Amino acid sequence: MPRFPNISDHAHTVSSRVYSSLEHRARLRNDDIYPLHVGDTYRDPVEAARAERQLTSEHPGLHKYAPVRGEPELIDAFVGYVKARHGETLEPEQVQVMSGATAGLSVVCQVLLAPGDEVLLPSPFWPLSRGIIATKGAVPVQVPFYTRLDEPGFDAEASLESAVTERTVALYVNTPNNPSGRVLSKATIDAMLRVAKRHDLWVLCDEAYEEIYFDQDPPEAVWKRPEVRDRAIAFHTLSKTYGLAGARVGFTHGPESIMATIAGMQTFHTYCAPRPMQFGAIKALRQGGAWVEQSRALYREAGYMTADTLGVARPRGGTFLFLDVSDLLDPGEEDCSVFLERCADQGVLLTPGRSCGADYAKWVRLCFTAVPPARLAAALARLAPVFRRPSC
């Protein structure tokens, strides 16, 4: 029970600086900085969806509050997208417009989690997911997972099963995965969902990268599996697919039985997503198909170029490479801090792997869509010597 000047215990679990704080060091040594630690895109969104195209003359009351659930036309546009992309029909009552996936996960965790509850969080994970769970007083139970899927004898189901306790209430699933670039196979998803069903867990489905996949069929959404439709809550965002990170528009959907409660909780958090950009989001969903396809091709080229330059496996999806640099560290180094400093000295900023999981202190994350291709090539030219591995 904190009183002045103390704060709550769970507030100590988060920081305003999730990523590397090496920018100052990099700027002291370089005229040009390559921010490959930022999970964003260099591309501007489809023109009709841009902020400057949303006009009061076309939308009277443009700057007033939107309905808590979201603009009805936007919900209809998203329902249409889901039907076209996933072949599934959502009722409008199942959809909640959120201020991005970040707000969506935060609101849902507020509804589902009580202090001390546990959420299975396969790692490496999106850095904000851990903090969002922790800010509710719940416990994100980190389970090394995505980087182990190719290990001989690795049992995906057993790894999650061993982390379940009587306090476990939910399982978080992200495919394509930030940061590993892995796209989960049907067999792996089956294994994960068996654990969720066996222990009556909610399934939290992070769909942020659902449209960013390379050289394969569109990944199957976890939330549409019949065996978990009654317990799956999905989070979509326009930040990654449509290049609208600053718009803060996303969608959450799940069983109708819980969505009214989620809408009520949304009222006391952000109330509504930004109304002007909800109209931009409508344009993105209805006019952005070709833009998405072009982005997928460009991101594929960028991801493959990055992987080939650094001598690592190519990503299957998403916008990141997650790199084990343990063999590039000096003996006795416990994490990648010095390695990140060497990268910063070259003007390139990367994310420390520990922000994606406690077991990844000797890993780094690189976003290959943060800068245009020419600047990415320049950044890689600076990184290549730093990533040069010792000869055998």
For each residue, the residues with C-beta under 8 A, 3 or more apart:
1:
2: 6 7 8 9
3: 6
4:
5:
6: 2 3
7: 2 11 12
8: 2 11 12 137
9: 2 12 13 137
10: 13 14 115 134 135 136 137
11: 7 8 14 135
12: 7 8 9
13: 9 10 131 134 135
14: 10 11 131 134 135
15: 18 131
16:
17: 21
18: 15 127 128 131 355
19: 37 38 127 349 351 352 355
20: 23 37 340 344 349 350 351 352
21: 17 24
22: 25 26 340 341 343 344 349
23: 20 26 27 33 35 344 349
24: 21 27 28
25: 22 28 29 341 344 345
26: 22 23 29 30 33 344 345 347 348 349
27: 23 24 30 33
28: 24 25
29: 25 26 344 345 347
30: 26 27 33 345 346 347
31:
32: 347 378
33: 23 26 27 30 347 348 349
34: 347 348 349 370 371 375 376 378 379 382
35: 23 38 349 370 371
36: 348 349 350 366 367 368 370 371 376 379
37: 19 20 349 350 351 365 366 367 370
38: 19 35 349 367 370
39: 178 319 320 367 370
40: 239 245 367 369 370
41: 240 243 245 295 319 369 370
42: 369 370 371 372 375
43: 243 295 298 369
44: 47 50 243
45: 49 50 242 243 244 280 284 288 291
46: 49 50 242 283 284 287 288 291
47: 44 50 53
48: 53 280 283 284 287
49: 45 46 53 242 244 247 280 281 283 284 287 288
50: 44 45 46 47 53 280
51: 54 246 247 276 277 280
52:
53: 47 48 49 50 280 283
54: 51 58 59 62 276 277 279 280
55: 58 59 62
56: 59 60 62 63
57:
58: 54 55 279
59: 54 55 56 62 276 279
60: 56
61: 64
62: 54 55 56 59 275 276 279
63: 56 275 276
64: 61 275
65: 271 272 275
66: 70 71 97 272 273 274 275 278
67: 70 71 72 272
68: 263 266 267 271 272
69: 75 95 96 97 263
70: 66 67 74 75 95 96 97 251 272 273 278
71: 66 67 74 75 97 275 278 279 282
72: 67 75 76 92
73: 76 77 282
74: 70 71 77 78 97 249 278 279 281 282 285
75: 69 70 71 72 78 79 92 95 97
76: 72 73 79 80 92
77: 73 74 80 81 281 282 285 286
78: 74 75 81 82 90 95 97 236 251 285
79: 75 76 82 83 89 90 91 92 95
80: 76 77 83 84 285 286
81: 77 78 84 85 285
82: 78 79 85 86 88 89 90 253
83: 79 80 86 87 88 89 90
84: 80 81
85: 81 82 210 211 218
86: 82 83 221 224
87: 83
88: 82 83 221 224
89: 79 82 83
90: 78 79 82 83 94 95 253
91: 79 94 95 256
92: 72 75 76 79 95
93: 256 259 260
94: 90 91 253 254 255 256 259
95: 69 70 75 78 79 90 91 92 251 252 253 259
96: 69 70 104 107 251 252 253 259 262 263 266
97: 66 69 70 71 74 75 78 249 250 251 272 273 278
98: 101 103 104 107 235 249 250 251 252 266 270 273
99: 102 103 104 248 249 250 270 273 274
100: 103 104 237 239 245 248 249 250 273
101: 98 104 105 206 208 235 236 237 239 250
102: 99 105 106 128 132 250
103: 98 99 100 106 107 248 250 266 269 270 273
104: 96 98 99 100 101 107 108 235 237 250 251 252
105: 101 102 108 109 128 129 132 204 206 235
106: 102 103 109 110 132 135 269
107: 96 98 103 104 110 111 252 262 265 266 269 270
108: 104 105 111 112 204 233 235 252 254 262
109: 105 106 112 113 119 132 133 136 138
110: 106 107 113 136 265 269
111: 107 108 258 261 262 265
112: 108 109 117 169 170 202
113: 109 110 117 119 133 136 137 138 169 170
114: 117 137 138
115: 10 136 137 138
116: 137 138 139 167
117: 112 113 114 138 139 167 168 169 170
118: 138 139 140 141 165 167 168 169
119: 109 113 133 138 139 140 141 168 169 170 171 172 204
120: 141 143 160 163 164 168 170 171 172 195 201
121: 125 129 130 133 140 141 142 143 172
122: 125 143 144 145 146 160 172 173 174 192
123: 142 143 144 145 146 356 357 358 359 360
124: 146 147 177 179 180 322 353 356 357 360 363 365
125: 121 122 129 130 142 172 174 178 356 357
126: 129 174 178 179 206 208 356
127: 18 19 130 131 351 355 356
128: 18 102 105 131 132
129: 105 121 125 126 132 133 140 172 174 206
130: 121 125 127 133 134 140 142
131: 13 14 15 18 127 128 134 135
132: 102 105 106 109 128 129 135 136
133: 109 113 119 121 129 130 136 138 139 140
134: 10 13 14 130 131 137 138 139 140
135: 10 11 13 14 106 131 132
136: 10 109 110 113 115 132 133
137: 8 9 10 113 114 115 116 134
138: 109 113 114 115 116 117 118 119 133 134
139: 116 117 118 119 133 134 167
140: 118 119 121 129 130 133 134
141: 118 119 120 121 163 168
142: 121 123 125 130 357 358 359
143: 120 121 122 123 159 160 163
144: 122 123 147 148 159 357 359
145: 122 123 148 149 156 159 160
146: 122 123 124 149 177 180 182
147: 124 144 180 322 324 360
148: 144 145 151 154 159
149: 145 146 154 156 182 188
150: 154
151: 148 154
152:
153:
154: 148 149 150 151 159
155: 158 159 191
156: 145 149 159 160 188 191 192
157: 160 161 191 192 194 195
158: 155 161 162
159: 143 144 145 148 154 155 156 162 163
160: 120 122 143 145 156 157 163 164 171 191 192 195
161: 157 158 164 195 198
162: 158 159
163: 120 141 143 159 160 168
164: 120 160 161 168 195 199
165: 118 168
166:
167: 116 117 118 139
168: 117 118 119 120 141 163 164 165 199 201
169: 112 113 117 118 119 201 202
170: 112 113 117 119 120 201 202 203 204
171: 119 120 160 192 195 196 201 202 203 204
172: 119 120 121 122 125 129 204 206
173: 122 184 189 192 203 204 205 206 222
174: 122 125 126 129 177 178 205 206 208 209
175: 182 183 184 189 209 219 222 317
176: 181 182 183 209 210 212 213 219 316 317 318
177: 124 146 174 180 181 182 183 184 209 317 318
178: 39 125 126 174 206 208 209 318 319 320
179: 124 126 318 320 321 322 351 356 365
180: 124 146 147 177 318 320 322
181: 176 177 303 315 316 317 318 320 321 322
182: 146 149 175 176 177 316 317
183: 175 176 177 213 216 219 316 317
184: 173 175 177 188 189 192 219 222
185: 188 189
186: 189 190 220
187: 190 191
188: 149 156 184 185 191 192
189: 173 175 184 185 186 192 193 220 222 225
190: 186 187 193 194
191: 155 156 157 160 187 188 194 195
192: 122 156 157 160 171 173 184 188 189 195 196 222
193: 189 190 196 197 203 222 225 227 228
194: 157 190 191 197 198
195: 120 157 160 161 164 171 191 192 198 199 201
196: 171 192 193 199 201 202 203 228 231
197: 193 194 200 201 227 228
198: 161 194 195
199: 164 168 195 196
200: 197 231
201: 120 168 169 170 171 195 196 197 231
202: 112 169 170 171 196 231 232 233
203: 170 171 173 193 196 222 223 228 231 232 233
204: 105 108 119 170 171 172 173 233 235
205: 173 174 221 222 223 232 233 234 235
206: 101 105 126 129 172 173 174 178 235
207: 210 221 223 234 235 236 237
208: 101 126 174 178 235 236 237 239 240
209: 174 175 176 177 178 212 213 240 241 317 318 319
210: 85 176 207 218 219 221 236 241
211: 85 218 240 241 292 296
212: 176 209 240 241 295 296 299 317 318 319
213: 176 183 209 216 218 219 296 316 317
214: 296 299 300 303 304 314 315 316 317
215: 300 316
216: 183 213 219 316
217:
218: 85 210 211 213
219: 175 176 183 184 210 213 216 317
220: 186 189 224
221: 86 88 205 207 210 224 234
222: 173 175 184 189 192 193 203 205 225 228 232 234
223: 203 205 207 228 229 232 233 234 253 254
224: 86 88 220 221 229
225: 189 193 222 228 229 232
226: 229
227: 193 197
228: 193 196 197 203 222 223 225 231 232
229: 223 224 225 226 232 255
230: 255
231: 196 200 201 202 203 228 255
232: 202 203 205 222 223 225 228 229 254 255
233: 108 202 203 204 205 223 252 253 254 255 258 262
234: 205 207 221 222 223 252 253 254
235: 98 101 104 105 108 204 205 206 207 208 250 251 252
236: 78 101 207 208 210 250 251 252 253
237: 100 101 104 207 208 240 241 249 250 251
238: 241 242 244 247 249 250 281 284 285
239: 40 100 101 208 242 243 244 245 247 250
240: 41 208 209 211 212 237 243 245 319
241: 209 210 211 212 237 238 292 295
242: 45 46 49 238 239 281 284 285 288 291 292
243: 41 43 44 45 239 240 291 295
244: 45 49 238 239 247 249 277 280 281 284
245: 40 41 100 239 240
246: 51
247: 49 51 238 239 244 274 277 280 281
248: 99 100 103 273 274 277
249: 74 97 98 99 100 237 238 244 273 274 277 278 280 281
250: 97 98 99 100 101 102 103 104 235 236 237 238 239 273
251: 70 78 95 96 97 98 104 235 236 237
252: 95 96 98 104 107 108 233 234 235 236 262
253: 82 90 94 95 96 223 233 234 236 259
254: 94 108 223 232 233 234 258 259 262
255: 94 229 230 231 232 233 258 259
256: 91 93 94 259 260
257: 260
258: 111 233 254 255 261 262
259: 93 94 95 96 253 254 255 256 262 263
260: 93 256 257 263 264
261: 111 258 264 265
262: 96 107 108 111 233 252 254 258 259 265 266
263: 68 69 96 259 260 266 267
264: 260 261 267 268
265: 107 110 111 261 262 268 269
266: 68 96 98 103 107 262 263 269 270 271 272
267: 68 263 264 271
268: 264 265 271
269: 103 106 107 110 265 266
270: 98 99 103 107 266 273
271: 65 68 266 267 268
272: 65 66 67 68 70 97 266 275
273: 66 70 97 98 99 100 103 248 249 250 270 277 278
274: 66 99 247 248 249 277 278
275: 62 63 64 65 66 71 272 278 279
276: 51 54 59 62 63 279 280
277: 51 54 244 247 248 249 273 274 280 281
278: 66 70 71 74 97 249 273 274 275 281 282
279: 54 58 59 62 71 74 275 276 282 283
280: 45 48 49 50 51 53 54 244 247 249 276 277 283 284
281: 49 74 77 238 242 244 247 249 277 278 284 285
282: 71 73 74 77 278 279 285 286
283: 46 48 49 53 279 280 286 287 288
284: 45 46 48 49 238 242 244 280 281 287 288 291
285: 74 77 78 80 81 238 242 281 282 288
286: 77 80 282 283
287: 46 48 49 283 284 291
288: 45 46 49 242 283 284 285 291 292
289: 292 293
290: 293 294
291: 45 46 242 243 284 287 288 294 295
292: 211 241 242 288 289 295 296
293: 289 290 296 297
294: 290 291 297 298
295: 41 43 212 241 243 291 292 298 299
296: 211 212 213 214 292 293 299 300
297: 293 294 300 301
298: 43 294 295 301 302 373
299: 212 214 295 296 302 303 319 368 369
300: 214 215 296 297 303 304
301: 297 298 304 305 373
302: 298 299 305 306 368 369 373 376
303: 181 214 299 300 306 307 314 315 319 321 368
304: 214 300 301 307 308 314 315
305: 301 302 308 309 368 373 376 377 380
306: 302 303 309 310 321 366 368 376 380
307: 303 304 310 311 312 313 314 315 321
308: 304 305 311 314
309: 305 306 380 383 384
310: 306 307 321 323 380 383 384 387
311: 307 308 387 389
312: 307 321 323
313: 307
314: 214 303 304 307 308
315: 181 214 303 304 307 318 320 321
316: 176 181 182 183 213 214 215 216
317: 175 176 177 181 182 183 209 212 213 214 219
318: 176 177 178 179 180 181 209 212 315
319: 39 41 178 209 212 240 299 303 367 368 369
320: 39 178 179 180 181 315 365 366 367 368
321: 179 181 303 306 307 310 312 315 365 366 368
322: 124 147 179 180 181 353 356 360 363 364 365
323: 310 312 363 364 365 366 387
324: 147 327 362 363
325: 328 329 336 339 362 363 364 387
326: 329 362 363
327: 324 389 390
328: 325 339 386 387 389
329: 325 326 333 336 338 339 362
330: 333 338
331:
332:
333: 329 330 336 337 338 339 362
334: 361
335: 352 354 361 362
336: 325 329 333 339 340 352 353 354 361 362 363 364
337: 333 340 341 352
338: 329 330 333 341 342
339: 325 328 329 333 336 342 343 364 386
340: 20 22 336 337 343 344 350 352 364
341: 22 25 337 338 344 345
342: 338 339 345 346 386
343: 22 339 340 346 348 349 350 364 383 386
344: 20 22 23 25 26 29 340 341 347 348 349
345: 25 26 29 30 341 342
346: 30 342 343 382 383 386
347: 26 29 30 32 33 34 344 379 382
348: 26 33 34 36 343 344 379 382 383
349: 19 20 22 23 26 33 34 35 36 37 38 343 344
350: 20 36 37 340 343 364 365 366
351: 19 20 37 127 179 355 356 364 365 366 367
352: 19 20 335 336 337 340 355 361 364 365
353: 124 322 336 356 357 360 361 362 363 364 365
354: 335 336 357 358 360 361 363
355: 18 19 127 351 352 365
356: 123 124 125 126 127 179 322 351 353 360 363 365
357: 123 124 125 142 144 353 354 360
358: 123 142 354 361
359: 123 142 144
360: 123 124 147 322 353 354 356 357 363
361: 334 335 336 352 353 354 358
362: 324 325 326 329 333 335 336 353
363: 124 322 323 324 325 326 336 353 354 356 360
364: 322 323 325 336 339 340 343 350 351 352 353
365: 37 124 179 320 321 322 323 350 351 352 353 355 356
366: 36 37 306 320 321 323 350 351
367: 36 37 38 39 40 319 320 351 370
368: 36 299 302 303 305 306 319 320 321 376
369: 40 41 42 43 299 302 319
370: 34 35 36 37 38 39 40 41 42 367
371: 34 35 36 42 375 376 379
372: 42 375 376
373: 298 301 302 305 376 377
374: 377 378
375: 34 42 371 372 378 379
376: 34 36 302 305 306 368 371 372 373 379 380
377: 305 373 374 380 381
378: 32 34 374 375 381 382
379: 34 36 347 348 371 375 376 382 383
380: 305 306 309 310 376 377 383 384
381: 377 378 384
382: 34 346 347 348 378 379 385 386
383: 309 310 343 346 348 379 380 386 387
384: 309 310 380 381 387 388
385: 382 388
386: 328 339 342 343 346 382 383
387: 310 311 323 325 328 383 384
388: 384 385
389: 311 327 328
390: 327
391:
392:
